[in-house]
Amino acid sequence: MSVTLPAGHYRLDPAATEVRIQHRTMWGLVTVKGRFTEVTGAGEIPADGGPASGTLTLASASLDTGHAKRDLHLRGADFFDTERFPELVFTATEARPQSDGTVELDGQLTVHGVTEPLTLTGTVTDRTDASVTLAVDTVIDRDRFGLGWNKLGMLKGLTAVTVNATFRQA
């Protein structure tokens, strides 16, 4: 479907958005899966034709892996330290459509008080005249963000992240 989105402000639809993670543990023998249940965000397409931009914010304490004791540990100082760092934020400073149908997103990711530049490649999976759904699959090196806890070498540093985010015109 080829529809050009109108300029304006867009809000993330949390009910139509999902952010999931997967991480190999136990020396690569077990994959822990989880999802963030509290997600907010916004975007803007400027009227002057400039680059689109936006944010995606995850409540760090909302990570749910289906195992209460593990989730409590992930919220603690060894990992997300959710009391000190309640949010994980990706700020896209420029979204550029590519000729192959993907979208390049240049921006910054802030996790655990550390901000790093990050370029993501997304795919538009649904689009109407007033909304867009963007899917992104990426791998994040948690060590870059001070999440290096690794008792007995059980954890590898890379976490797979899958985002399906729907933004609707405000």
Secondary structure, DSSP 8 states (H G I E B T S, - for coil): ------SEEEEE-GGG-EEEEEEEETTTTEEEEEEES-EEEEEEE-TTS--EEEEEEEEGGGEE-S-HHHHHHHHSTTTT-TTT--EEEEEEEEEEE-TTSEEEEEEEEEETTEEEEEEEEEEEEEE-SSEEEEEEEEEEEGGGGT----GGG---SEEEEEEEEEEEE-
